Amino acid sequence: MRRATVTIPDDLERELERYLRSQPAPPSLNTLMQAALRSFLREQRLAERSFQPTGGALRITPAAEGSGYDDVSVTHDDHLHDCR
């Protein structure tokens, strides 16, 4: 396992301390840094694949009168097959 010395700027240290104080069982700095690095590297891999997260919540507008079918939740595969 590799050891590293990290310099944290004052503003980031304040945010880090605020976060740790808000946690009922604060993680160690070592655990927190490993999680942050894993998250950063995961995002970089996704960016390399041109992944773009959605801009917000999924919004589905239901049909005003419905589809006319009352069994779509049960037989959805059949209905999707018919769409081709």
C-alpha positions as CSV (number, residue, x, y, z in Angstrom):
1,M,0.0,0.0,0.0
2,R,1.3,3.4,-0.9
3,R,1.5,6.2,1.6
4,A,1.1,9.9,0.6
5,T,1.2,13.3,2.2
6,V,-1.6,15.6,1.2
7,T,-1.8,19.3,1.7
8,I,-5.3,20.6,2.2
9,P,-6.0,24.3,1.7
10,D,-7.7,26.2,4.5
11,D,-11.1,26.5,2.8
12,L,-11.2,22.8,2.0
13,E,-10.1,22.0,5.6
14,R,-13.0,24.1,7.0
15,E,-15.5,22.2,4.7
16,L,-14.0,18.9,5.7
17,E,-14.2,19.7,9.4
18,R,-17.8,20.9,9.0
19,Y,-18.7,17.6,7.2
20,L,-17.0,15.5,9.9
21,R,-18.8,17.3,12.7
22,S,-22.1,16.7,11.0
23,Q,-21.6,12.9,11.0
24,P,-22.9,10.7,13.8
25,A,-19.9,8.4,13.4
26,P,-17.3,10.4,11.4
27,P,-15.0,8.3,9.1
28,S,-11.3,8.6,9.5
29,L,-9.5,11.0,7.2
30,N,-7.8,8.0,5.6
31,T,-11.1,6.4,4.8
32,L,-12.6,9.7,3.6
33,M,-9.6,10.4,1.3
34,Q,-9.8,6.9,-0.2
35,A,-13.5,7.3,-0.9
36,A,-13.0,10.7,-2.5
37,L,-10.2,9.4,-4.7
38,R,-12.3,6.3,-5.8
39,S,-15.2,8.6,-6.6
40,F,-12.9,10.9,-8.6
41,L,-11.4,8.1,-10.6
42,R,-14.9,6.6,-11.3
43,E,-16.0,9.9,-12.7
44,Q,-12.9,10.1,-14.9
45,R,-13.6,6.7,-16.3
46,L,-17.2,7.7,-17.1
47,A,-16.0,11.0,-18.7
48,E,-13.6,9.0,-20.9
49,R,-16.6,7.2,-22.2
50,S,-18.4,10.5,-22.9
51,F,-20.9,9.8,-20.1
52,Q,-23.1,12.8,-19.3
53,P,-25.3,12.6,-16.3
54,T,-28.9,13.7,-16.7
55,G,-29.7,17.4,-16.1
56,G,-32.4,16.6,-13.5
57,A,-35.1,14.3,-12.4
58,L,-36.9,12.2,-14.9
59,R,-40.2,13.8,-15.8
60,I,-42.9,11.6,-17.4
61,T,-46.1,13.2,-18.7
62,P,-49.0,10.8,-18.5
63,A,-51.5,10.7,-21.4
64,A,-54.6,12.7,-20.7
65,E,-56.9,9.8,-21.1
66,G,-54.5,7.0,-20.6
67,S,-53.5,4.4,-23.2
68,G,-56.8,2.6,-23.3
69,Y,-55.2,-0.6,-21.9
70,D,-55.6,-1.6,-18.3
71,D,-53.0,-4.4,-18.2
72,V,-49.8,-2.7,-19.3
73,S,-48.2,-3.0,-15.9
74,V,-48.6,-6.8,-16.1
75,T,-48.0,-7.4,-19.8
76,H,-45.6,-4.6,-20.5
77,D,-43.3,-6.9,-22.6
78,D,-46.1,-7.7,-25.0
79,H,-47.0,-4.1,-25.4
80,L,-43.4,-3.1,-26.0
81,H,-43.0,-5.9,-28.5
82,D,-46.0,-4.5,-30.4
83,C,-44.3,-1.1,-30.6
84,R,-41.6,-2.3,-33.1
